[in-house]
Amino acid sequence: MANTTVMTIKGQKISVTQHGKPDPQLIQKAYERLILNILREYEDRDKLTSSLVAKM
């Protein structure tokens, strides 16, 4: 059985291994997904804060 390197981002497992070795491109894609998730979360929080302030 081949070794598999897995990154877990927000509970979602992402394989970053290709041909039994960690693949830099897959690792980069996993980090990009993580960064996008973080940005999306802050954007949602920003919108929520703005709408709450507007209602006050």
FENFENCOR-V106111 format. One record per residue. RES is the residue in three letters. PHI is phi in radians with two decimals (none if undefined). PSI is psi in whole degrees, -180 to 180 (999 if undefined). Layout:
RES;PHI;PSI, RES;PHI;PSI
This chain:
MET;none;130, ALA;-1.31;149, ASN;-1.26;139, THR;-2.21;129, THR;-1.69;129, VAL;-2.21;136, MET;-1.85;139, THR;-1.90;120, ILE;-2.11;116, LYS;0.89;44, GLY;1.38;-1, GLN;-1.80;122, LYS;-1.47;132, ILE;-2.18;121, SER;-1.31;130, VAL;-2.07;26, THR;-2.00;137, GLN;-2.39;132, HIS;0.98;37, GLY;1.39;3, LYS;-2.26;147, PRO;-1.02;133, ASP;-1.82;118, PRO;-0.97;-36, GLN;-1.17;-41, LEU;-1.19;-37, ILE;-1.12;-43, GLN;-1.07;-43, LYS;-1.09;-39, ALA;-1.12;-43, TYR;-1.15;-38, GLU;-1.07;-42, ARG;-1.10;-41, LEU;-1.07;-47, ILE;-1.10;-43, LEU;-1.09;-40, ASN;-1.09;-43, ILE;-1.13;-46, LEU;-1.08;-42, ARG;-1.10;-41, GLU;-1.10;-44, TYR;-1.18;-37, GLU;-1.09;-45, ASP;-1.08;-42, ARG;-1.14;-39, ASP;-1.08;-45, LYS;-1.10;-41, LEU;-1.09;-47, THR;-1.06;-44, SER;-1.06;-43, SER;-1.21;-35, LEU;-1.17;-42, VAL;-1.12;-40, ALA;-1.11;-31, LYS;-1.41;-15, MET;-1.34;999
